Amino acid sequence: MSDHKPRNTRVAELLQEKGDSLEVPREVQHWAYFPTAESRAKFVSLLGIRFESIESYECPAPSSNMQAVTFVHVGLPDEESMTQITDMLNRFALDCGGEYDGWETQVLT
């Protein structure tokens, strides 16, 4: 079972509690953090054309993973769809020495 599956389930449940059917594709924003600019760049290269609006920045608060990246895809925010994506992103981040931190999206009613 995916480490992100419980989080994906909870976000989908929260969206549904607000009246979202989860049946309309929308922008989903993701975050990942890396120890170096080089590891972040490697991760971004793995994202390829699957994601858009990729932005890199340095976190203002000191931490071991100060090199951040945010990126967006358009899709359904249901558990099954998101678990496939988050499993891939988690694997990519770990392969690059970083950490995938999760996602968010807007409620559509």
N, C-alpha and C positions, 0 to 999 in steps of 0.2 A: 504494500500500500504506500502511496506517495506521502511524503512528509507534509506536502502542501494540501493534500486532499481535505483534511479537516478544516483548514482555513478557507478553502474554496467552497466547501459545503456551507460554512457559516456565513460567508459573504453572500452567496446565492440565497440563503434563507432570509438574511436581513433585507435584501432587495425585494424578495417576495412579500415579506411582512409589510413593506411600504407600498404594495400594490403592483409591483413589477412582474410581468408574465415571463420574463427572461427570453422572450421569443423574438425580440427586435435587436438586430446587430447594432452595436454602438462602439465608440472609442473606449478602450481599456488601457489605462496607464500602469506601467510597471516600474519598479526600482531595483537596482543592483548596486553593490558596493565592492570596491577592490582596494588592495593595499598599494598598488602603483598605477601610474598612468599607462604603463606598458600592458599590465594585466587587463586593465579596463579596455584598452584598444583591441586586444586580442578578443575579448568578449564581444565588442561591437562588431568586429569582423565576422564572428560566428552568427550574429543576428542576421546578416545579409540583407536581403530585400523583404524578409518576413515582417519587419516592423518599420514604422515611420516615426517622424518627429523625434529622432534620437538626439538627446542632449547630454553632454558630459560636463561635469563641474566638480570642484573640490568642496568637500563638506566644511562648513565653518567651525564646527566643534572638533577638537582633537580626538581621533580614534584610530584604531588599527586599520580600518577600511575607509580612508578619507576620499578616495577617488570614486565618485558616484556617476551613475548614468540613469536617465529616465528615458522611456521609450513607449510608443503607443502601437496598438494594433486595433483593427476593427473586427468585432466578432460577437458571439453570444456569450453572456456571462454565466452560463449554467455550469454546474459542477463538472460534468463530463468534458465539455469543451475546454474549460479552464485548467482542469487537471492535466490534460495532454500538453497544454502550453507551458504550465508552470513546471511540470516534470522536466521538459526540455530545457527551460531557462535555468532551473536549479542545476542540472547537469552541466550546462555551458558555464555557469558561474563557478561551480566547483572545479571544473577543468582549468579555469583561468585563475584559480587561487582566491576567488571572491565569494560573495554571498548574494543570492537572489532574495529580495526582501518582501515581495508581494505585489499586489495590484489593487486598483480601485476603479470604479466607474460610476456614472450617474444613474439615478433611478428613473426609469421611463414608465409612465402609467397611461 
